[in-house]
């Protein structure tokens, strides 16, 4: 499943790395692409969107 989520408070590439690590804790096989300029996170994952959103939120970021 492919997800595209907007993370308004992702400010830099380090934020993107933190978000990527958070997603990988719930799905180690996930493919994650982050773009701080557009605030978009693209995820190819087998887990539900709810789980991915919660992982991002738990890392301290909001999902629009």
C-alpha positions in Angstrom: 0.0 0.0 0.0 1.3 3.5 -0.9 0.5 6.4 1.5 1.2 10.1 1.0 0.9 12.1 4.1 1.4 15.8 4.8 3.6 16.6 7.8 3.4 20.4 8.3 6.0 20.6 11.0 8.7 18.7 9.1 11.3 21.5 8.7 14.5 19.8 7.5 16.2 16.6 6.3 16.9 15.7 10.0 13.2 15.8 10.6 12.7 13.5 7.6 15.3 11.0 9.0 13.4 11.0 12.4 10.1 10.3 10.7 11.7 7.6 8.5 13.1 5.9 11.6 9.7 6.1 13.4 8.0 4.5 10.4 10.7 1.8 10.2 10.0 0.8 13.9 6.5 -0.3 12.9 7.4 -1.7 9.4 11.1 -2.4 9.0 10.5 -3.2 5.3 8.8 0.1 4.5 10.1 2.4 1.8 10.0 6.0 3.0 10.6 9.2 1.0 10.5 12.5 2.8 10.5 16.0 1.3 10.8 18.8 3.8 10.1 21.5 1.1 6.7 20.1 0.2 6.1 18.6 3.7 5.2 15.3 2.1 6.1 11.8 3.3 5.5 9.0 0.8 5.4 5.5 2.3 5.2 2.1 0.7 4.1 -0.2 3.6 2.2 -3.3 4.6 0.9 -1.8 7.9 -2.3 0.4 8.1 -2.3 4.1 7.7 -3.5 4.4 11.3 -0.3 2.7 12.5 1.9 4.9 10.3 0.2 8.1 11.4 0.5 7.1 15.1 4.3 6.4 14.6 4.8 9.8 13.1 2.7 11.4 15.9 4.7 9.5 18.5 7.9 10.9 17.0 6.6 14.4 17.8 5.2 15.4 14.4 1.7 16.3 13.3 0.0 14.7 10.3 -2.4 16.9 8.4 
